[in-house]
Amino acid sequence: MTALWVGVDVGTQSVKVSVVDGVGVVHAQASAPLTSDRTNERHEQSPGQWIHQTRRVMAEAVGALAESARVDISGVAVCATSGTITTVDAAGRPLSPGLMYDDGRAGVLSDEVAAADPALWRRLGYRIQPTWALPKILWLTRNGWVLPGVRVATQADVVTAALIGRAVVSDWSHSLKSGYDLLELCWPAEAFTSLGIDPQSLPDVVAPGGVLGESSANWQAATGLPAGTPIFAGMTDGCAAQLGAGTLGLGDWHTVVGTTLVVKGVSDHIVVDDTGAVYSHRAPHDGLWFPGGASSVGAGAVSALFAGDDLNARTARISSTYTDRFPSIPLSYPLVTTGERFPVVRPDARGFVRKGGVEHPLADAIARGIDSDALFASVLLGVACVERLAVETMSGAGVPVSGTFSSSGGGTKNAWWTQLRADLLGRPISVPVSAEGSIGMAILAAWAAGPGSAEPLPSVAARMSLVGRVFEPDTARRDQLNECYAVFRSDLVVKGWLVA
């Protein structure tokens, strides 16, 4: 018997399911899209869509297995976006729209939430951000969505409840932005009561990897997943990618270059950051922590500015033009939306590009006379500079950065860009064959199912995470790129985004 593990990643744009064995071989994989409703600062999805598309994708993935292999499925874990919530009834069925991780409708309440227990938030090492789940919970409460018998649930809770066929407890990773106390492992009842939030409207919470229940007969009929399969508590998508990359040793770091830039590491202590740029997830193993943050820059700027372009051809041109001439690339901070949250906290920040001492709005750069290839190179270099600033921010907060560096996400498909990032960091970057959230959840399930979790999580991840390529830094480019980075930092100081 070859045990198989199912990882589910419920994201913003799609649901993905991977069926993986104990040495990281993917036996089946499938995905299906999700759609959103965006209006001004609001971003909603239908929780019913999360369930329907997960059911559809799991049926496709499990259906691709031989009948004899399906009985080898030994566990399932689910990751989802961080800070996405809804309300559910006593059976765990959703009652209201899903308020997505970047929904800003409750932003005006964030200061009130922060003032409810400032000492607690300081102890937990973060500031309550306007788009976090806790302000949304207060908004739902005050707008009549949270009634007796109704509970708040995360995106992952909704999906796991559907798998099991009843309401489930939550996990401390998905519950972080709802205000869960990761040190005392409880909901902050005093702060909630002062805000008028009923602590009973929040679920019980377990560690990632805890057993939530078993898959139901109804789910087997719909998908082929054997009834009675253990369902384990998961982690947020950023943490799942970290597991998928096997970046779990003290001082290790992982960057996801997706629509946004997520940077997470491994520390032996919770990080307290007065700026609010950094927050720490509690790891499921060895008393460790996953500090990090999410920047609003990333490959989304490429998609927004160069939609429909032949990016391979663009990359070939800028490689020919700018390799070894990096200081001639225009400086940029490639935000395509207003506001930055890490490694600087600036709700008013707007993307810009600077050439010849003149600053232009990022969206108007080409209209202002900046060559499109120069702008493309500027975006790639700008993201790399933000990544280095993020690592320096973590180092400055006392977090070890001496371990291995890995990276995943759509941006890593551009080898020139990944090499540029390695050169700028001065560190090798390993790119796994797949560090997708669904792979990370398969790894978590495999570890959780072990007898007493006898095998360490880093060891399980190491054998299930396959390295595809390692980008070694080119030291010959270091001086030029240090010059670029010094100008980048200096400009942020002049703008007041950084302290000198």
Secondary structure as a PSIPRED ss2 file (coil, helix, strand):
# PSIPRED VFORMAT (PSIPRED V4.0)

   1 M C   1.000  0.000  0.000
   2 T C   1.000  0.000  0.000
   3 A C   1.000  0.000  0.000
   4 L E   0.000  0.000  1.000
   5 W E   0.000  0.000  1.000
   6 V E   0.000  0.000  1.000
   7 G E   0.000  0.000  1.000
   8 V E   0.000  0.000  1.000
   9 D E   0.000  0.000  1.000
  10 V E   0.000  0.000  1.000
  11 G C   1.000  0.000  0.000
  12 T C   1.000  0.000  0.000
  13 Q C   1.000  0.000  0.000
  14 S E   0.000  0.000  1.000
  15 V E   0.000  0.000  1.000
  16 K E   0.000  0.000  1.000
  17 V E   0.000  0.000  1.000
  18 S E   0.000  0.000  1.000
  19 V E   0.000  0.000  1.000
  20 V E   0.000  0.000  1.000
  21 D E   0.000  0.000  1.000
  22 G C   1.000  0.000  0.000
  23 V C   1.000  0.000  0.000
  24 G C   1.000  0.000  0.000
  25 V C   1.000  0.000  0.000
  26 V E   0.000  0.000  1.000
  27 H E   0.000  0.000  1.000
  28 A E   0.000  0.000  1.000
  29 Q E   0.000  0.000  1.000
  30 A E   0.000  0.000  1.000
  31 S E   0.000  0.000  1.000
  32 A E   0.000  0.000  1.000
  33 P E   0.000  0.000  1.000
  34 L C   1.000  0.000  0.000
  35 T C   1.000  0.000  0.000
  36 S C   1.000  0.000  0.000
  37 D E   0.000  0.000  1.000
  38 R E   0.000  0.000  1.000
  39 T E   0.000  0.000  1.000
  40 N C   1.000  0.000  0.000
  41 E C   1.000  0.000  0.000
  42 R E   0.000  0.000  1.000
  43 H E   0.000  0.000  1.000
  44 E E   0.000  0.000  1.000
  45 Q E   0.000  0.000  1.000
  46 S C   1.000  0.000  0.000
  47 P H   0.000  1.000  0.000
  48 G H   0.000  1.000  0.000
  49 Q H   0.000  1.000  0.000
  50 W H   0.000  1.000  0.000
  51 I H   0.000  1.000  0.000
  52 H H   0.000  1.000  0.000
  53 Q H   0.000  1.000  0.000
  54 T H   0.000  1.000  0.000
  55 R H   0.000  1.000  0.000
  56 R H   0.000  1.000  0.000
  57 V H   0.000  1.000  0.000
  58 M H   0.000  1.000  0.000
  59 A H   0.000  1.000  0.000
  60 E H   0.000  1.000  0.000
  61 A H   0.000  1.000  0.000
  62 V H   0.000  1.000  0.000
  63 G H   0.000  1.000  0.000
  64 A C   1.000  0.000  0.000
  65 L C   1.000  0.000  0.000
  66 A C   1.000  0.000  0.000
  67 E H   0.000  1.000  0.000
  68 S H   0.000  1.000  0.000
  69 A H   0.000  1.000  0.000
  70 R H   0.000  1.000  0.000
  71 V C   1.000  0.000  0.000
  72 D C   1.000  0.000  0.000
  73 I E   0.000  0.000  1.000
  74 S E   0.000  0.000  1.000
  75 G E   0.000  0.000  1.000
  76 V E   0.000  0.000  1.000
  77 A E   0.000  0.000  1.000
  78 V E   0.000  0.000  1.000
  79 C E   0.000  0.000  1.000
  80 A E   0.000  0.000  1.000
  81 T C   1.000  0.000  0.000
  82 S C   1.000  0.000  0.000
  83 G C   1.000  0.000  0.000
  84 T C   1.000  0.000  0.000
  85 I E   0.000  0.000  1.000
  86 T E   0.000  0.000  1.000
  87 T E   0.000  0.000  1.000
  88 V E   0.000  0.000  1.000
  89 D C   1.000  0.000  0.000
  90 A C   1.000  0.000  0.000
  91 A C   1.000  0.000  0.000
  92 G C   1.000  0.000  0.000
  93 R C   1.000  0.000  0.000
  94 P E   0.000  0.000  1.000
  95 L C   1.000  0.000  0.000
  96 S C   1.000  0.000  0.000
  97 P C   1.000  0.000  0.000
  98 G E   0.000  0.000  1.000
  99 L E   0.000  0.000  1.000
 100 M C   1.000  0.000  0.000
 101 Y C   1.000  0.000  0.000
 102 D C   1.000  0.000  0.000
 103 D C   1.000  0.000  0.000
 104 G C   1.000  0.000  0.000
 105 R C   1.000  0.000  0.000
 106 A C   1.000  0.000  0.000
 107 G H   0.000  1.000  0.000
 108 V H   0.000  1.000  0.000
 109 L H   0.000  1.000  0.000
 110 S H   0.000  1.000  0.000
 111 D H   0.000  1.000  0.000
 112 E H   0.000  1.000  0.000
 113 V H   0.000  1.000  0.000
 114 A H   0.000  1.000  0.000
 115 A H   0.000  1.000  0.000
 116 A H   0.000  1.000  0.000
 117 D C   1.000  0.000  0.000
 118 P H   0.000  1.000  0.000
 119 A H   0.000  1.000  0.000
 120 L H   0.000  1.000  0.000
 121 W H   0.000  1.000  0.000
 122 R H   0.000  1.000  0.000
 123 R H   0.000  1.000  0.000
 124 L H   0.000  1.000  0.000
 125 G C   1.000  0.000  0.000
 126 Y C   1.000  0.000  0.000
 127 R C   1.000  0.000  0.000
 128 I C   1.000  0.000  0.000
 129 Q C   1.000  0.000  0.000
 130 P C   1.000  0.000  0.000
 131 T C   1.000  0.000  0.000
 132 W C   1.000  0.000  0.000
 133 A H   0.000  1.000  0.000
 134 L H   0.000  1.000  0.000
 135 P H   0.000  1.000  0.000
 136 K H   0.000  1.000  0.000
 137 I H   0.000  1.000  0.000
 138 L H   0.000  1.000  0.000
 139 W H   0.000  1.000  0.000
 140 L H   0.000  1.000  0.000
 141 T H   0.000  1.000  0.000
 142 R H   0.000  1.000  0.000
 143 N C   1.000  0.000  0.000
 144 G C   1.000  0.000  0.000
 145 W C   1.000  0.000  0.000
 146 V C   1.000  0.000  0.000
 147 L C   1.000  0.000  0.000
 148 P C   1.000  0.000  0.000
 149 G C   1.000  0.000  0.000
 150 V C   1.000  0.000  0.000
 151 R E   0.000  0.000  1.000
 152 V E   0.000  0.000  1.000
 153 A E   0.000  0.000  1.000
 154 T E   0.000  0.000  1.000
 155 Q H   0.000  1.000  0.000
 156 A H   0.000  1.000  0.000
 157 D H   0.000  1.000  0.000
 158 V H   0.000  1.000  0.000
 159 V H   0.000  1.000  0.000
 160 T H   0.000  1.000  0.000
 161 A H   0.000  1.000  0.000
 162 A H   0.000  1.000  0.000
 163 L H   0.000  1.000  0.000
 164 I H   0.000  1.000  0.000
 165 G C   1.000  0.000  0.000
 166 R C   1.000  0.000  0.000
 167 A C   1.000  0.000  0.000
 168 V C   1.000  0.000  0.000
 169 V C   1.000  0.000  0.000
 170 S E   0.000  0.000  1.000
 171 D E   0.000  0.000  1.000
 172 W C   1.000  0.000  0.000
 173 S C   1.000  0.000  0.000
 174 H C   1.000  0.000  0.000
 175 S C   1.000  0.000  0.000
 176 L H   0.000  1.000  0.000
 177 K H   0.000  1.000  0.000
 178 S H   0.000  1.000  0.000
 179 G C   1.000  0.000  0.000
 180 Y C   1.000  0.000  0.000
 181 D E   0.000  0.000  1.000
 182 L C   1.000  0.000  0.000
 183 L C   1.000  0.000  0.000
 184 E C   1.000  0.000  0.000
 185 L C   1.000  0.000  0.000
 186 C E   0.000  0.000  1.000
 187 W C   1.000  0.000  0.000
 188 P C   1.000  0.000  0.000
 189 A H   0.000  1.000  0.000
 190 E H   0.000  1.000  0.000
 191 A H   0.000  1.000  0.000
 192 F H   0.000  1.000  0.000
 193 T H   0.000  1.000  0.000
 194 S H   0.000  1.000  0.000
 195 L H   0.000  1.000  0.000
 196 G C   1.000  0.000  0.000
 197 I C   1.000  0.000  0.000
 198 D C   1.000  0.000  0.000
 199 P H   0.000  1.000  0.000
 200 Q H   0.000  1.000  0.000
 201 S H   0.000  1.000  0.000
 202 L C   1.000  0.000  0.000
 203 P C   1.000  0.000  0.000
 204 D C   1.000  0.000  0.000
 205 V E   0.000  0.000  1.000
 206 V E   0.000  0.000  1.000
 207 A C   1.000  0.000  0.000
 208 P C   1.000  0.000  0.000
 209 G C   1.000  0.000  0.000
 210 G C   1.000  0.000  0.000
 211 V E   0.000  0.000  1.000
 212 L E   0.000  0.000  1.000
 213 G E   0.000  0.000  1.000
 214 E E   0.000  0.000  1.000
 215 S C   1.000  0.000  0.000
 216 S C   1.000  0.000  0.000
 217 A H   0.000  1.000  0.000
 218 N H   0.000  1.000  0.000
 219 W H   0.000  1.000  0.000
 220 Q H   0.000  1.000  0.000
 221 A H   0.000  1.000  0.000
 222 A H   0.000  1.000  0.000
 223 T H   0.000  1.000  0.000
 224 G C   1.000  0.000  0.000
 225 L C   1.000  0.000  0.000
 226 P C   1.000  0.000  0.000
 227 A C   1.000  0.000  0.000
 228 G C   1.000  0.000  0.000
 229 T C   1.000  0.000  0.000
 230 P E   0.000  0.000  1.000
 231 I E   0.000  0.000  1.000
 232 F E   0.000  0.000  1.000
 233 A C   1.000  0.000  0.000
 234 G C   1.000  0.000  0.000
 235 M C   1.000  0.000  0.000
 236 T E   0.000  0.000  1.000
 237 D H   0.000  1.000  0.000
 238 G H   0.000  1.000  0.000
 239 C H   0.000  1.000  0.000
 240 A H   0.000  1.000  0.000
 241 A H   0.000  1.000  0.000
 242 Q H   0.000  1.000  0.000
 243 L H   0.000  1.000  0.000
 244 G H   0.000  1.000  0.000
 245 A H   0.000  1.000  0.000
 246 G C   1.000  0.000  0.000
 247 T C   1.000  0.000  0.000
 248 L C   1.000  0.000  0.000
 249 G C   1.000  0.000  0.000
 250 L C   1.000  0.000  0.000
 251 G C   1.000  0.000  0.000
 252 D C   1.000  0.000  0.000
 253 W E   0.000  0.000  1.000
 254 H E   0.000  0.000  1.000
 255 T E   0.000  0.000  1.000
 256 V E   0.000  0.000  1.000
 257 V E   0.000  0.000  1.000
 258 G C   1.000  0.000  0.000
 259 T C   1.000  0.000  0.000
 260 T C   1.000  0.000  0.000
 261 L E   0.000  0.000  1.000
 262 V E   0.000  0.000  1.000
 263 V E   0.000  0.000  1.000
 264 K E   0.000  0.000  1.000
 265 G E   0.000  0.000  1.000
 266 V C   1.000  0.000  0.000
 267 S E   0.000  0.000  1.000
 268 D C   1.000  0.000  0.000
 269 H C   1.000  0.000  0.000
 270 I C   1.000  0.000  0.000
 271 V C   1.000  0.000  0.000
 272 V C   1.000  0.000  0.000
 273 D C   1.000  0.000  0.000
 274 D C   1.000  0.000  0.000
 275 T C   1.000  0.000  0.000
 276 G C   1.000  0.000  0.000
 277 A C   1.000  0.000  0.000
 278 V C   1.000  0.000  0.000
 279 Y E   0.000  0.000  1.000
 280 S E   0.000  0.000  1.000
 281 H E   0.000  0.000  1.000
 282 R E   0.000  0.000  1.000
 283 A C   1.000  0.000  0.000
 284 P C   1.000  0.000  0.000
 285 H C   1.000  0.000  0.000
 286 D C   1.000  0.000  0.000
 287 G C   1.000  0.000  0.000
 288 L C   1.000  0.000  0.000
 289 W E   0.000  0.000  1.000
 290 F E   0.000  0.000  1.000
 291 P E   0.000  0.000  1.000
 292 G E   0.000  0.000  1.000
 293 G E   0.000  0.000  1.000
 294 A E   0.000  0.000  1.000
 295 S E   0.000  0.000  1.000
 296 S C   1.000  0.000  0.000
 297 V C   1.000  0.000  0.000
 298 G C   1.000  0.000  0.000
 299 A H   0.000  1.000  0.000
 300 G H   0.000  1.000  0.000
 301 A H   0.000  1.000  0.000
 302 V H   0.000  1.000  0.000
 303 S H   0.000  1.000  0.000
 304 A H   0.000  1.000  0.000
 305 L H   0.000  1.000  0.000
 306 F C   1.000  0.000  0.000
 307 A C   1.000  0.000  0.000
 308 G C   1.000  0.000  0.000
 309 D C   1.000  0.000  0.000
 310 D C   1.000  0.000  0.000
 311 L H   0.000  1.000  0.000
 312 N H   0.000  1.000  0.000
 313 A H   0.000  1.000  0.000
 314 R H   0.000  1.000  0.000
 315 T H   0.000  1.000  0.000
 316 A H   0.000  1.000  0.000
 317 R H   0.000  1.000  0.000
 318 I H   0.000  1.000  0.000
 319 S H   0.000  1.000  0.000
 320 S H   0.000  1.000  0.000
 321 T H   0.000  1.000  0.000
 322 Y H   0.000  1.000  0.000
 323 T C   1.000  0.000  0.000
 324 D C   1.000  0.000  0.000
 325 R C   1.000  0.000  0.000
 326 F H   0.000  1.000  0.000
 327 P H   0.000  1.000  0.000
 328 S H   0.000  1.000  0.000
 329 I C   1.000  0.000  0.000
 330 P C   1.000  0.000  0.000
 331 L E   0.000  0.000  1.000
 332 S E   0.000  0.000  1.000
 333 Y E   0.000  0.000  1.000
 334 P C   1.000  0.000  0.000
 335 L C   1.000  0.000  0.000
 336 V C   1.000  0.000  0.000
 337 T C   1.000  0.000  0.000
 338 T C   1.000  0.000  0.000
 339 G C   1.000  0.000  0.000
 340 E E   0.000  0.000  1.000
 341 R C   1.000  0.000  0.000
 342 F C   1.000  0.000  0.000
 343 P C   1.000  0.000  0.000
 344 V C   1.000  0.000  0.000
 345 V C   1.000  0.000  0.000
 346 R E   0.000  0.000  1.000
 347 P C   1.000  0.000  0.000
 348 D C   1.000  0.000  0.000
 349 A C   1.000  0.000  0.000
 350 R C   1.000  0.000  0.000
 351 G C   1.000  0.000  0.000
 352 F E   0.000  0.000  1.000
 353 V E   0.000  0.000  1.000
 354 R E   0.000  0.000  1.000
 355 K E   0.000  0.000  1.000
 356 G C   1.000  0.000  0.000
 357 G C   1.000  0.000  0.000
 358 V E   0.000  0.000  1.000
 359 E E   0.000  0.000  1.000
 360 H E   0.000  0.000  1.000
 361 P E   0.000  0.000  1.000
 362 L H   0.000  1.000  0.000
 363 A H   0.000  1.000  0.000
 364 D H   0.000  1.000  0.000
 365 A C   1.000  0.000  0.000
 366 I C   1.000  0.000  0.000
 367 A C   1.000  0.000  0.000
 368 R C   1.000  0.000  0.000
 369 G C   1.000  0.000  0.000
 370 I C   1.000  0.000  0.000
 371 D C   1.000  0.000  0.000
 372 S H   0.000  1.000  0.000
 373 D H   0.000  1.000  0.000
 374 A H   0.000  1.000  0.000
 375 L H   0.000  1.000  0.000
 376 F H   0.000  1.000  0.000
 377 A H   0.000  1.000  0.000
 378 S H   0.000  1.000  0.000
 379 V H   0.000  1.000  0.000
 380 L H   0.000  1.000  0.000
 381 L H   0.000  1.000  0.000
 382 G H   0.000  1.000  0.000
 383 V H   0.000  1.000  0.000
 384 A H   0.000  1.000  0.000
 385 C H   0.000  1.000  0.000
 386 V H   0.000  1.000  0.000
 387 E H   0.000  1.000  0.000
 388 R H   0.000  1.000  0.000
 389 L H   0.000  1.000  0.000
 390 A H   0.000  1.000  0.000
 391 V H   0.000  1.000  0.000
 392 E H   0.000  1.000  0.000
 393 T H   0.000  1.000  0.000
 394 M H   0.000  1.000  0.000
 395 S H   0.000  1.000  0.000
 396 G H   0.000  1.000  0.000
 397 A C   1.000  0.000  0.000
 398 G C   1.000  0.000  0.000
 399 V C   1.000  0.000  0.000
 400 P C   1.000  0.000  0.000
 401 V C   1.000  0.000  0.000
 402 S C   1.000  0.000  0.000
 403 G C   1.000  0.000  0.000
 404 T C   1.000  0.000  0.000
 405 F E   0.000  0.000  1.000
 406 S E   0.000  0.000  1.000
 407 S E   0.000  0.000  1.000
 408 S E   0.000  0.000  1.000
 409 G C   1.000  0.000  0.000
 410 G H   0.000  1.000  0.000
 411 G H   0.000  1.000  0.000
 412 T H   0.000  1.000  0.000
 413 K H   0.000  1.000  0.000
 414 N C   1.000  0.000  0.000
 415 A H   0.000  1.000  0.000
 416 W H   0.000  1.000  0.000
 417 W H   0.000  1.000  0.000
 418 T H   0.000  1.000  0.000
 419 Q H   0.000  1.000  0.000
 420 L H   0.000  1.000  0.000
 421 R H   0.000  1.000  0.000
 422 A H   0.000  1.000  0.000
 423 D H   0.000  1.000  0.000
 424 L H   0.000  1.000  0.000
 425 L H   0.000  1.000  0.000
 426 G C   1.000  0.000  0.000
 427 R C   1.000  0.000  0.000
 428 P C   1.000  0.000  0.000
 429 I E   0.000  0.000  1.000
 430 S E   0.000  0.000  1.000
 431 V E   0.000  0.000  1.000
 432 P E   0.000  0.000  1.000
 433 V C   1.000  0.000  0.000
 434 S C   1.000  0.000  0.000
 435 A C   1.000  0.000  0.000
 436 E C   1.000  0.000  0.000
 437 G H   0.000  1.000  0.000
 438 S H   0.000  1.000  0.000
 439 I H   0.000  1.000  0.000
 440 G H   0.000  1.000  0.000
 441 M H   0.000  1.000  0.000
 442 A H   0.000  1.000  0.000
 443 I H   0.000  1.000  0.000
 444 L H   0.000  1.000  0.000
 445 A H   0.000  1.000  0.000
 446 A H   0.000  1.000  0.000
 447 W H   0.000  1.000  0.000
 448 A H   0.000  1.000  0.000
 449 A C   1.000  0.000  0.000
 450 G C   1.000  0.000  0.000
 451 P H   0.000  1.000  0.000
 452 G H   0.000  1.000  0.000
 453 S H   0.000  1.000  0.000
 454 A C   1.000  0.000  0.000
 455 E C   1.000  0.000  0.000
 456 P C   1.000  0.000  0.000
 457 L H   0.000  1.000  0.000
 458 P H   0.000  1.000  0.000
 459 S H   0.000  1.000  0.000
 460 V H   0.000  1.000  0.000
 461 A H   0.000  1.000  0.000
 462 A H   0.000  1.000  0.000
 463 R H   0.000  1.000  0.000
 464 M H   0.000  1.000  0.000
 465 S C   1.000  0.000  0.000
 466 L C   1.000  0.000  0.000
 467 V E   0.000  0.000  1.000
 468 G E   0.000  0.000  1.000
 469 R E   0.000  0.000  1.000
 470 V E   0.000  0.000  1.000
 471 F E   0.000  0.000  1.000
 472 E C   1.000  0.000  0.000
 473 P C   1.000  0.000  0.000
 474 D C   1.000  0.000  0.000
 475 T H   0.000  1.000  0.000
 476 A H   0.000  1.000  0.000
 477 R H   0.000  1.000  0.000
 478 R H   0.000  1.000  0.000
 479 D H   0.000  1.000  0.000
 480 Q H   0.000  1.000  0.000
 481 L H   0.000  1.000  0.000
 482 N H   0.000  1.000  0.000
 483 E H   0.000  1.000  0.000
 484 C H   0.000  1.000  0.000
 485 Y H   0.000  1.000  0.000
 486 A H   0.000  1.000  0.000
 487 V H   0.000  1.000  0.000
 488 F H   0.000  1.000  0.000
 489 R H   0.000  1.000  0.000
 490 S H   0.000  1.000  0.000
 491 D H   0.000  1.000  0.000
 492 L H   0.000  1.000  0.000
 493 V H   0.000  1.000  0.000
 494 V H   0.000  1.000  0.000
 495 K H   0.000  1.000  0.000
 496 G C   1.000  0.000  0.000
 497 W C   1.000  0.000  0.000
 498 L C   1.000  0.000  0.000
 499 V C   1.000  0.000  0.000
 500 A C   1.000  0.000  0.000
